[in-house]
């Protein structure tokens, strides 16, 4: 099972909505993947500590305060009909305010606690929680795009890392990640972008873009990484490009050898 899907399964496990088949898949994956197992155990400890904190039943004003908080959050990020415009504005704010990430984390944690209260007291709790989750998903995409547009290579690397939090990328998100792969000035960022895009390779447009990116790259490391990914994906549409690289005497010798290896694997 893909590690990126584990977070959703762990969340469902805590919510008590995990099916028996998914539960078995989760157990199998955790048994084989130390990284996911450590992350899940860490979350378990955190939630156990939170559960030990005495809590009071919310008063009658909780719903009103939560709705006010949520509305303030929507207004605070400049919610508008034009999503790209909103993202552009938030990107500028993000660039000026490095503490934005910490505020975002605090806001989401607070929203999570209020959502838990609402689930106990409202028939519409599930619908409201689903709406909040969608807001969080959208915010993850916005933060990723904002980071990828920063001048600092370390910030752009963080942006590539943030992309792993996104399970349903929209076209603008993918376009920004592909732009990073093709044009970022830092080789490490481009290498990280190859790995990030591999998580979205079920999308035919992403596969096509990866093939088109291969001859554009100037770094042998990025070219070899792309070749390995295309072979892993069994992407036969890349055969022509690999053949061109193999026959190009101006190419790096290691790239030519790796392209020949790729041809042999895909033929």
Residue frames relative to the residue before (quaternion, step in Angstrom):
aa qw qx qy qz dx dy dz
X 1.0000 0.0000 0.0000 0.0000 0.00 0.00 0.00
X 0.5346 -0.6320 0.4667 0.3112 3.54 -1.06 0.82
X 0.5148 -0.6683 0.4445 0.3012 3.59 -0.87 0.99
X 0.6061 0.5920 -0.3583 0.3922 3.58 1.10 -0.69
X 0.6816 0.4955 -0.2913 0.4529 3.59 1.15 -0.55
X 0.5002 0.6886 -0.4130 0.3240 3.55 1.27 -0.32
X 0.6124 0.5743 -0.3604 0.4064 3.60 0.97 -0.81
X 0.6596 0.5012 -0.3138 0.4639 3.57 0.95 -0.86
X 0.6649 0.5019 -0.3106 0.4577 3.58 0.95 -0.84
X 0.6329 0.5199 -0.3339 0.4665 3.58 1.01 -0.77
X 0.6314 0.5254 -0.3273 0.4670 3.59 1.02 -0.82
X 0.6692 0.4881 -0.3006 0.4728 3.58 0.93 -0.88
X 0.6027 0.5560 -0.3567 0.4476 3.59 1.09 -0.69
X 0.6781 0.4794 -0.2884 0.4766 3.57 0.95 -0.88
X 0.6827 0.4790 -0.2871 0.4712 3.58 1.07 -0.71
X 0.4519 -0.7085 0.4347 0.3238 3.58 1.27 -0.23
X 0.5715 0.6029 -0.3751 0.4113 3.59 1.22 0.42
X 0.4375 0.7110 -0.4529 0.3130 3.60 1.25 0.15
X 0.4024 -0.7170 0.5174 0.2374 3.57 -0.80 1.03
X 0.6525 -0.5284 0.3653 0.4020 3.58 -1.22 0.38
X 0.6555 0.5112 -0.3188 0.4553 3.58 1.01 -0.79
X 0.6638 0.4824 -0.3006 0.4861 3.59 1.01 -0.83
X 0.6072 0.5570 -0.3489 0.4465 3.56 1.09 -0.69
X 0.6567 0.5034 -0.3044 0.4719 3.56 1.00 -0.83
X 0.6488 0.5085 -0.3156 0.4700 3.58 1.01 -0.83
X 0.6297 0.5325 -0.3289 0.4602 3.57 1.04 -0.77
X 0.6605 0.5054 -0.3096 0.4609 3.59 0.90 -0.92
X 0.6563 0.5165 -0.3141 0.4514 3.58 0.94 -0.86
X 0.6704 0.4973 -0.3038 0.4593 3.56 0.94 -0.88
X 0.6693 0.5047 -0.3054 0.4516 3.58 0.90 -0.91
X 0.6221 0.5494 -0.3430 0.4400 3.57 1.09 -0.68
X 0.7493 0.3949 -0.2012 0.4921 3.58 1.12 -0.69
X 0.7499 0.3682 -0.1936 0.5143 3.61 1.16 -0.50
X 0.3061 -0.7885 0.5083 0.1618 3.57 -0.29 1.27
X 0.6312 0.5566 -0.3401 0.4197 3.59 0.98 -0.79
X 0.6906 0.4569 -0.2768 0.4875 3.58 0.86 -0.98
X 0.6277 0.5454 -0.3370 0.4416 3.58 1.04 -0.75
X 0.6598 0.4963 -0.3083 0.4725 3.59 0.96 -0.85
X 0.6512 0.5142 -0.3229 0.4553 3.57 0.98 -0.82
X 0.6676 0.4942 -0.3027 0.4674 3.57 0.94 -0.87
X 0.6447 0.5115 -0.3288 0.4633 3.60 0.98 -0.81
X 0.6339 0.5310 -0.3302 0.4552 3.57 1.04 -0.76
X 0.6466 0.5042 -0.3093 0.4816 3.57 1.03 -0.81
X 0.6174 0.5482 -0.3421 0.4487 3.57 1.02 -0.78
X 0.6674 0.4962 -0.3077 0.4623 3.56 0.91 -0.91
X 0.6360 0.5362 -0.3291 0.4469 3.56 0.99 -0.84
X 0.7086 0.4571 -0.2731 0.4629 3.58 0.81 -0.98
X 0.6069 0.5380 -0.3585 0.4623 3.60 1.11 -0.58
X 0.6465 0.5033 -0.3176 0.4772 3.57 1.04 -0.77
X 0.6477 0.5077 -0.3188 0.4702 3.57 1.01 -0.78
X 0.6502 0.5310 -0.3183 0.4404 3.56 1.02 -0.83
X 0.6485 0.5342 -0.3185 0.4389 3.58 1.15 -0.57
X 0.5544 0.6012 -0.3995 0.4142 3.59 1.25 -0.24
X 0.4432 -0.6871 0.4918 0.2993 3.64 -0.70 0.96
X 0.0910 -0.8038 0.5873 0.0267 3.55 -0.95 0.89
X 0.3073 -0.7311 0.5817 0.1808 3.48 -1.19 0.65
X 0.5408 -0.5924 0.4741 0.3630 3.53 -1.15 0.56
X 0.5048 -0.6762 0.4366 0.3120 3.58 -0.85 0.89
X 0.4766 -0.6668 0.4972 0.2848 3.51 -1.14 0.68
X 0.7391 -0.4291 0.2903 0.4305 3.52 -1.33 0.05
X 0.6922 0.5060 -0.2885 0.4262 3.59 1.12 -0.52
X 0.4161 0.7345 -0.4645 0.2675 3.59 1.26 -0.06
X 0.6558 0.5172 -0.3243 0.4442 3.58 0.85 -0.95
X 0.6604 0.5080 -0.3116 0.4568 3.58 0.90 -0.90
X 0.6775 0.4853 -0.3019 0.4630 3.58 0.91 -0.88
X 0.6424 0.5212 -0.3344 0.4516 3.57 0.99 -0.78
X 0.6573 0.5056 -0.3144 0.4621 3.56 0.91 -0.90
X 0.6389 0.5172 -0.3247 0.4680 3.57 1.03 -0.77
X 0.6468 0.5162 -0.3169 0.4635 3.57 0.99 -0.84
X 0.6711 0.4992 -0.3000 0.4588 3.57 0.90 -0.93
X 0.6510 0.5043 -0.3154 0.4716 3.57 0.99 -0.81
X 0.6434 0.5176 -0.3206 0.4640 3.55 1.02 -0.77
X 0.6170 0.5423 -0.3304 0.4648 3.55 1.09 -0.74
X 0.6601 0.5076 -0.3094 0.4593 3.57 0.92 -0.92
X 0.6810 0.4740 -0.2909 0.4763 3.55 0.94 -0.87
X 0.6388 0.5698 -0.3267 0.4006 3.55 1.02 -0.80
X 0.7246 0.3848 -0.2487 0.5148 3.60 1.07 -0.64
X 0.5171 -0.6899 0.3933 0.3194 3.53 1.28 0.31
X 0.0616 0.8293 -0.5518 0.0626 3.56 0.85 0.92
X 0.0597 0.7983 -0.5909 0.1000 3.55 -0.78 1.09
X 0.6479 -0.5196 0.3789 0.4082 3.54 -1.27 0.22
X 0.7177 0.4048 -0.2369 0.5147 3.57 1.06 -0.75
X 0.3035 -0.7989 0.4925 0.1647 3.60 -0.17 1.27
X 0.6516 0.5027 -0.3557 0.4430 3.67 0.83 -0.78
X 0.6377 0.5219 -0.3382 0.4546 3.60 1.00 -0.76
X 0.6434 0.5153 -0.3257 0.4630 3.57 0.97 -0.83
X 0.6500 0.5203 -0.3197 0.4523 3.56 0.98 -0.85
X 0.6300 0.5312 -0.3367 0.4556 3.56 0.98 -0.78
X 0.6720 0.4998 -0.2981 0.4579 3.59 0.92 -0.91
X 0.6624 0.4929 -0.3070 0.4733 3.55 0.96 -0.85
X 0.6032 0.5698 -0.3537 0.4318 3.56 1.07 -0.71
X 0.6487 0.5029 -0.3184 0.4742 3.58 1.00 -0.82
X 0.6548 0.5112 -0.3141 0.4596 3.58 0.95 -0.89
X 0.6408 0.5394 -0.3155 0.4460 3.54 1.00 -0.92
X 0.6563 0.5245 -0.3131 0.4429 3.55 0.98 -0.86
X 0.7085 0.4514 -0.2607 0.4757 3.57 1.10 -0.64
X 0.7782 0.2925 -0.1370 0.5386 3.56 1.18 -0.52
X 0.2170 -0.8070 0.5365 0.1172 3.64 -0.02 1.26
X 0.6345 0.5497 -0.3390 0.4247 3.60 1.12 -0.56
X 0.3910 0.7468 -0.4637 0.2728 3.58 1.29 -0.07
X 0.6511 0.5405 -0.3303 0.4181 3.58 0.92 -0.87
X 0.6675 0.4903 -0.3102 0.4667 3.57 0.99 -0.80
X 0.6312 0.5210 -0.3306 0.4700 3.57 1.05 -0.72
X 0.6293 0.5360 -0.3261 0.4587 3.55 1.02 -0.81
X 0.6599 0.5065 -0.3158 0.4562 3.58 0.90 -0.90
X 0.6572 0.5070 -0.3123 0.4621 3.57 0.95 -0.86
X 0.6439 0.5286 -0.3221 0.4496 3.57 0.99 -0.84
X 0.6849 0.4852 -0.2935 0.4574 3.56 0.87 -0.93
X 0.6308 0.5203 -0.3379 0.4660 3.58 1.05 -0.73
X 0.6482 0.5106 -0.3136 0.4698 3.58 0.96 -0.87
X 0.6501 0.5165 -0.3125 0.4614 3.55 0.95 -0.90
X 0.6310 0.5455 -0.3339 0.4391 3.56 1.06 -0.72
X 0.6537 0.5030 -0.3164 0.4686 3.58 0.97 -0.84
X 0.6638 0.4917 -0.3092 0.4711 3.58 0.91 -0.86
X 0.6205 0.5381 -0.3478 0.4521 3.58 1.04 -0.71
X 0.6276 0.5372 -0.3385 0.4506 3.58 1.04 -0.76
X 0.6306 0.5177 -0.3276 0.4764 3.57 1.02 -0.77
X 0.6810 0.5090 -0.2975 0.4343 3.54 0.87 -0.93
X 0.6195 0.5565 -0.3475 0.4311 3.57 1.04 -0.72
X 0.6716 0.4888 -0.3051 0.4657 3.58 1.12 -0.57
X 0.7975 0.3460 -0.1486 0.4713 3.53 1.10 -0.63
X 0.7539 0.3691 -0.1941 0.5076 3.60 1.22 -0.16
X 0.4544 -0.6737 0.5116 0.2791 3.54 -0.98 0.85
X 0.6942 0.4580 -0.2670 0.4870 3.56 1.16 -0.56
X 0.3146 0.7976 -0.4749 0.1982 3.57 1.25 0.20
X 0.6575 0.5186 -0.3254 0.4392 3.57 0.90 -0.88
X 0.6631 0.4995 -0.3108 0.4628 3.58 0.93 -0.86
X 0.6666 0.4977 -0.3070 0.4622 3.57 0.96 -0.85
X 0.6411 0.5144 -0.3251 0.4677 3.58 1.04 -0.75
X 0.6273 0.5303 -0.3365 0.4606 3.58 1.02 -0.77
X 0.6430 0.5176 -0.3172 0.4670 3.56 1.03 -0.80
X 0.6532 0.5103 -0.3099 0.4657 3.57 0.99 -0.83
X 0.6268 0.5328 -0.3354 0.4590 3.58 1.02 -0.78
X 0.6371 0.5218 -0.3255 0.4647 3.56 1.02 -0.77
X 0.6195 0.5287 -0.3356 0.4734 3.57 1.07 -0.73
X 0.6506 0.5109 -0.3151 0.4653 3.59 0.96 -0.87
X 0.6387 0.5289 -0.3234 0.4558 3.58 0.97 -0.88
X 0.6645 0.4976 -0.2981 0.4711 3.57 0.94 -0.89
X 0.6481 0.5216 -0.3189 0.4541 3.57 0.98 -0.82
X 0.6117 0.5463 -0.3554 0.4484 3.60 1.03 -0.70
X 0.6497 0.5060 -0.3181 0.4697 3.57 0.98 -0.79
X 0.6496 0.5229 -0.3155 0.4529 3.58 0.96 -0.88
X 0.6621 0.5016 -0.3071 0.4644 3.59 0.92 -0.90
X 0.6349 0.5323 -0.3304 0.4521 3.60 0.97 -0.83
X 0.6723 0.4946 -0.2927 0.4665 3.58 0.85 -0.99
X 0.6496 0.5257 -0.3171 0.4484 3.57 0.95 -0.86
X 0.6689 0.4967 -0.2974 0.4663 3.57 0.93 -0.88
X 0.6586 0.5252 -0.3139 0.4381 3.59 0.96 -0.83
X 0.6928 0.4593 -0.2717 0.4851 3.60 1.21 -0.38
X 0.4615 0.6844 -0.4479 0.3434 3.60 1.26 0.16
X 0.5602 -0.6139 0.4402 0.3399 3.59 -1.20 0.51
X 0.6615 0.5146 -0.3053 0.4521 3.58 1.06 -0.70
X 0.4699 -0.6843 0.4844 0.2760 3.57 -0.87 0.99
X 0.6259 0.5415 -0.3432 0.4441 3.58 1.04 -0.71
X 0.6404 0.5063 -0.3229 0.4789 3.59 1.06 -0.73
X 0.6491 0.5048 -0.3227 0.4687 3.59 1.01 -0.77
X 0.6052 0.5333 -0.3531 0.4740 3.59 1.10 -0.62
X 0.6256 0.5198 -0.3349 0.4757 3.57 1.04 -0.75
X 0.6282 0.5440 -0.3303 0.4476 3.56 1.06 -0.76
X 0.6394 0.5070 -0.3236 0.4790 3.56 0.99 -0.82
X 0.6419 0.5194 -0.3179 0.4659 3.57 1.01 -0.82
X 0.6323 0.5436 -0.3243 0.4467 3.59 1.01 -0.84
X 0.5800 0.6157 -0.3799 0.3745 3.59 1.09 -0.65
X 0.5812 0.5928 -0.3773 0.4104 3.59 1.17 -0.46
X 0.6112 0.5581 -0.3470 0.4410 3.59 1.26 -0.33
X 0.6492 0.5170 -0.3024 0.4689 3.58 1.28 -0.28
X 0.1731 -0.8122 0.5528 0.0690 3.57 -0.72 1.10
X 0.7754 0.2242 -0.1235 0.5773 3.59 1.18 -0.53
X 0.0726 -0.8513 0.5182 0.0373 3.60 0.40 1.18
X 0.3262 -0.7208 0.5710 0.2190 3.55 -1.09 0.70
X 0.7291 -0.4557 0.2690 0.4341 3.65 -1.21 0.30
X 0.6543 0.5124 -0.3350 0.4440 3.61 0.93 -0.78
X 0.6199 0.5440 -0.3325 0.4575 3.56 1.04 -0.80
X 0.6913 0.4687 -0.2802 0.4733 3.60 0.83 -0.99
X 0.6299 0.5428 -0.3329 0.4447 3.58 1.00 -0.80
X 0.6607 0.5005 -0.3068 0.4678 3.58 0.98 -0.83
X 0.6563 0.5037 -0.3114 0.4676 3.58 0.98 -0.81
X 0.6568 0.4925 -0.3081 0.4808 3.60 1.01 -0.75
X 0.6041 0.5418 -0.3473 0.4699 3.57 1.08 -0.70
X 0.6282 0.5307 -0.3215 0.4695 3.57 1.05 -0.79
X 0.6447 0.5262 -0.3173 0.4547 3.58 0.94 -0.88
X 0.7597 0.4252 -0.2152 0.4425 3.58 0.82 -0.97
X 0.8479 0.2446 -0.0629 0.4661 3.56 0.89 -0.89
X 0.4587 0.6799 -0.4789 0.3130 3.62 1.15 -0.11
X 0.4824 -0.7053 0.4513 0.2573 3.56 -0.99 0.89
X 0.6949 0.4628 -0.2613 0.4844 3.58 1.23 -0.39
X 0.4559 -0.7120 0.4663 0.2601 3.59 -0.71 1.09
X 0.6392 0.5340 -0.3365 0.4394 3.60 0.97 -0.80
X 0.6384 0.5125 -0.3273 0.4718 3.57 1.02 -0.75
X 0.6617 0.4993 -0.3152 0.4620 3.59 0.94 -0.83
X 0.6265 0.5243 -0.3352 0.4693 3.60 1.03 -0.75
X 0.6538 0.5018 -0.3111 0.4732 3.57 0.96 -0.85
X 0.6299 0.5404 -0.3339 0.4469 3.59 1.07 -0.72
X 0.5884 0.5575 -0.3691 0.4547 3.61 1.08 -0.65
X 0.6750 0.4890 -0.2870 0.4721 3.55 0.89 -0.98
X 0.6522 0.5193 -0.3174 0.4518 3.59 0.95 -0.85
X 0.6865 0.4888 -0.2878 0.4550 3.59 0.90 -0.89
X 0.5517 0.6119 -0.4017 0.3999 3.59 1.16 -0.46
X 0.6224 0.5553 -0.3377 0.4361 3.59 1.16 -0.56
X 0.7346 0.3692 -0.2149 0.5271 3.57 1.23 -0.40
X 0.3550 0.7877 -0.4469 0.2320 3.58 1.27 0.33
X 0.4884 0.6309 -0.4543 0.3963 3.61 1.22 0.03
X 0.6061 0.5389 -0.3439 0.4732 3.56 1.25 -0.40
X 0.4449 -0.7154 0.4647 0.2726 3.66 -0.58 1.08
X 0.6336 0.5383 -0.3451 0.4355 3.60 1.02 -0.71
X 0.6252 0.5221 -0.3373 0.4720 3.59 1.11 -0.64
X 0.6333 0.5253 -0.3301 0.4626 3.59 0.95 -0.83
X 0.6589 0.5078 -0.3073 0.4621 3.57 0.91 -0.93
X 0.6620 0.5089 -0.3030 0.4594 3.58 0.96 -0.86
X 0.6192 0.5379 -0.3425 0.4583 3.60 1.06 -0.68
X 0.6427 0.5135 -0.3170 0.4719 3.57 1.00 -0.82
X 0.6760 0.4971 -0.2890 0.4608 3.57 0.92 -0.92
X 0.6395 0.5476 -0.3220 0.4331 3.57 1.11 -0.65
X 0.5681 0.6575 -0.3793 0.3181 3.59 1.02 -0.78
X 0.7465 0.3812 -0.2655 0.4763 3.69 0.65 -0.90
X 0.6037 0.5773 -0.3537 0.4208 3.61 1.23 -0.32
X 0.6060 0.5997 -0.3538 0.3847 3.56 1.15 -0.57
X 0.2942 -0.7560 0.5636 0.1556 3.54 -1.11 0.79
X 0.6497 0.5072 -0.3164 0.4695 3.57 1.22 -0.40
X 0.4474 -0.6923 0.4952 0.2744 3.63 -0.73 0.99
X 0.6195 0.5550 -0.3509 0.4303 3.58 1.04 -0.73
X 0.6729 0.4746 -0.2969 0.4836 3.58 0.94 -0.88
X 0.6354 0.5329 -0.3369 0.4459 3.60 0.98 -0.81
X 0.6719 0.4866 -0.3000 0.4709 3.58 0.89 -0.91
X 0.6279 0.5312 -0.3338 0.4606 3.59 1.01 -0.76
X 0.6558 0.4993 -0.3049 0.4771 3.60 1.00 -0.82
X 0.6290 0.5301 -0.3364 0.4585 3.59 0.97 -0.81
X 0.6568 0.5122 -0.3095 0.4588 3.57 0.90 -0.94
X 0.6591 0.5073 -0.3122 0.4591 3.59 0.97 -0.85
X 0.6696 0.5000 -0.3076 0.4550 3.60 0.88 -0.89
X 0.6333 0.5027 -0.3301 0.4872 3.59 1.07 -0.67
X 0.6293 0.5366 -0.3233 0.4599 3.57 1.00 -0.85
X 0.7024 0.4506 -0.2521 0.4899 3.57 1.06 -0.80
X 0.3406 -0.7470 0.4923 0.2893 3.59 1.30 -0.18
X 0.2691 0.7967 -0.4906 0.2282 3.54 1.05 0.86
X 0.1964 -0.8269 0.5207 0.0811 3.58 -0.02 1.33
X 0.5450 0.6132 -0.4047 0.4039 3.59 1.20 -0.33
X 0.6365 0.5423 -0.3292 0.4387 3.58 1.23 -0.31
X 0.4143 0.7470 -0.4533 0.2547 3.61 1.24 -0.16
X 0.6601 0.5139 -0.3201 0.4446 3.62 0.86 -0.88
X 0.6637 0.4914 -0.3081 0.4724 3.58 0.93 -0.86
X 0.6446 0.5141 -0.3231 0.4645 3.59 0.97 -0.81
X 0.6385 0.5224 -0.3253 0.4622 3.57 1.00 -0.76
X 0.6365 0.5256 -0.3262 0.4606 3.58 1.02 -0.79
X 0.6500 0.5084 -0.3168 0.4675 3.57 0.99 -0.83
X 0.6400 0.5444 -0.3208 0.4372 3.57 0.99 -0.85
X 0.7498 0.4053 -0.2058 0.4808 3.58 1.00 -0.84
X 0.5693 0.6000 -0.3791 0.4149 3.59 1.28 -0.06
X 0.3050 -0.7935 0.5036 0.1544 3.57 -0.35 1.28
X 0.6269 0.5429 -0.3382 0.4448 3.58 1.24 -0.33
X 0.5491 0.6239 -0.3904 0.3960 3.56 1.26 -0.18
X 0.6226 -0.5158 0.4392 0.3917 3.53 -1.29 0.45
X 0.5536 -0.6543 0.4026 0.3213 3.57 -0.89 0.95
X 0.6578 0.5057 -0.3184 0.4585 3.59 0.97 -0.78
X 0.6187 0.5283 -0.3380 0.4732 3.57 1.10 -0.68
X 0.6451 0.5174 -0.3220 0.4610 3.59 0.95 -0.86
X 0.6592 0.5014 -0.3094 0.4672 3.58 0.95 -0.84
X 0.6698 0.4892 -0.3075 0.4665 3.58 0.98 -0.82
X 0.6206 0.5294 -0.3389 0.4687 3.57 1.08 -0.69
X 0.6356 0.5141 -0.3253 0.4752 3.59 1.02 -0.78
X 0.6235 0.5262 -0.3257 0.4778 3.58 1.03 -0.80
X 0.6520 0.5217 -0.3086 0.4555 3.57 0.99 -0.85
X 0.6275 0.5311 -0.3302 0.4638 3.56 1.02 -0.80
X 0.6599 0.5124 -0.3056 0.4566 3.57 0.93 -0.90
X 0.6657 0.5068 -0.3013 0.4573 3.57 1.03 -0.77
X 0.7480 0.4149 -0.2158 0.4709 3.58 1.00 -0.83
X 0.6063 0.5822 -0.3566 0.4079 3.58 1.20 -0.35
